[in-house]
Amino acid sequence: MLIYINITPDVVLPPPQITQYIGWRVLHKLEGGNQATPPGMPEVTPPINAIALPMTESIQHMSYDLMRYFNPAITTSLWTKVHRYDKAFNNNNGFERPGDPRWNYIANTNSGSPLPKYDKAQRLCGGQFVRGVVVGDELHCTAGVHGIDGLSPMPSVSTIVENNWYLFAVSVNSNFTQISDFPQGQGGVVAIPFIFTGVIKFPLSYFTRWEGNSLPIHTKIYIA
């Protein structure tokens, strides 16, 4: 007597889909983001409780390495120009201000002078992806969790990139319809570390939820 046994092969299930990027995208001004941005200027969103953060030697080297990671065209001179006293991230606290020398570890100039500072640590730019915790009508970002802790040893560039602890500096045109990378990038991006201390807070209304397997295009206007 023959007995037939029906053997069903194991079913191999595809791996579960994992959404890689779950967080928030900073709205551009045209999308309802920070309305204080003047025409033709950097499109920044400062924290509600921003404070100044000195750019120590380790912070300057981290910043330079991060900027060059994303854009090898960045030179010492271009990095310095991004951090001038009259630019968005170092207003009145950066390099090349007459009568106010600042210690530049990258260019090896003005040794012993006061350090430059991020005057409002840390601004975000329109289009940027960021993580944080919603508290009421605010988005709270914690140093060392959602961004670089400015008081701790600097993480490696790979750690910064893997955790999305950076932003790309952008400006807007006269009617806010075109988003452009900072000109110091020579046609490429200008990466700025998302670095601060403690917990910084932003108006939640300046953000929209982002979930996907790719980062938003920082120069794209998504909401008409």
Secondary structure, 3 states (H helix, E strand, C coil): CCCCCCCCCCCCCCCCCCCCEEEEEECCHHHCCCCCCCCCCECEECCCCCEEEECCHHHHHHHHHHHHHHCCCCCHHHHHHHCECCCCCCCCCCECECCECCCECCCCECCCCCCCEEEEECCEECCCEECCEEECCEEEEEECCCEEECCCCCCCHHHHHHCCCEEECEEECCCCCCEEECHHHCCCCCEEECEECCEEEEEHHHEEEEEECCCCCCCCCCCC
